[in-house]
């Protein structure tokens, strides 16, 4: 993977102080913390983790997931009628 550089301008002092504090708490450089937070914010790692989890599902896991989705998508006609 090719590396790119990113310059962020206009960072206020409070935000930078928070970034430095988060870096110190995590034992990371400011750059490492910024990259980690960007990945988390953009859910890059989450997508990879979900993909790893989904490719290991059994047929039973998939059926249970589909059943849970169907239950969540059930519409209560009375609730909709009173909402309008």
C-alpha positions as CSV (number, residue, x, y, z in Angstrom):
1,X,0.0,0.0,0.0
2,X,1.4,3.4,-0.9
3,X,1.6,6.0,1.9
4,X,0.3,9.5,1.5
5,X,0.9,12.6,3.5
6,X,-1.9,14.7,4.9
7,X,-1.6,18.2,6.2
8,X,-4.5,19.5,8.3
9,X,-4.7,23.3,8.6
10,X,-7.0,25.3,10.9
11,X,-6.8,23.0,14.0
12,X,-7.7,25.0,17.0
13,X,-5.6,24.9,20.2
14,X,-8.2,23.0,22.2
15,X,-8.6,20.3,19.6
16,X,-4.8,19.9,19.2
17,X,-4.4,19.7,23.0
18,X,-7.0,17.0,23.2
19,X,-5.3,15.1,20.4
20,X,-1.9,15.4,22.2
21,X,-3.6,14.2,25.4
22,X,-5.2,11.2,23.7
23,X,-1.8,10.4,22.1
24,X,-0.1,10.4,25.4
25,X,-2.8,8.3,27.1
26,X,-2.5,5.7,24.3
27,X,1.3,5.8,24.1
28,X,1.1,6.8,20.5
29,X,2.5,9.6,18.4
30,X,0.1,12.4,17.5
31,X,0.2,11.1,13.9
32,X,-0.6,7.5,15.0
33,X,-3.5,8.8,17.1
34,X,-4.9,11.0,14.3
35,X,-4.7,8.1,11.8
36,X,-6.4,5.7,14.4
37,X,-9.2,8.2,15.0
38,X,-9.7,8.8,11.3
39,X,-10.0,5.0,10.8
40,X,-12.4,4.7,13.7
41,X,-14.4,7.7,12.5
42,X,-14.6,6.3,9.0
43,X,-15.3,2.8,10.4
44,X,-12.5,1.3,8.3
45,X,-11.5,-1.2,10.9
46,X,-15.1,-1.9,11.8
47,X,-15.9,-2.9,8.2
48,X,-12.9,-5.2,8.1
49,X,-13.9,-6.8,11.4
50,X,-17.5,-7.2,10.3
51,X,-16.3,-8.9,7.1
52,X,-14.1,-11.3,9.0
53,X,-17.1,-12.1,11.3
54,X,-19.5,-12.6,8.4
55,X,-17.3,-14.9,6.4
56,X,-17.1,-17.3,9.3
57,X,-20.9,-17.5,9.9
58,X,-22.5,-20.9,9.8
59,X,-25.9,-21.3,8.0
60,X,-27.5,-21.3,11.5
61,X,-25.8,-17.9,12.3
62,X,-27.2,-16.5,9.0
63,X,-30.7,-17.8,9.8
64,X,-30.7,-16.3,13.3
65,X,-29.5,-13.0,11.9
66,X,-32.2,-12.9,9.2
67,X,-34.8,-13.8,11.8
68,X,-33.6,-11.0,14.1
69,X,-33.8,-8.5,11.2
70,X,-37.3,-9.6,10.3
71,X,-38.4,-9.1,13.9
72,X,-36.9,-5.6,14.0
73,X,-38.6,-4.7,10.7
74,X,-42.1,-5.6,11.9
75,X,-44.5,-2.7,11.6
76,X,-47.2,-2.1,14.2
77,X,-50.1,-0.7,12.2
78,X,-51.7,0.9,15.3
79,X,-48.5,2.8,16.1
80,X,-48.3,4.2,12.6
81,X,-52.0,5.1,12.6
82,X,-51.7,7.2,15.7
83,X,-48.4,8.8,14.6
84,X,-50.0,10.8,11.8
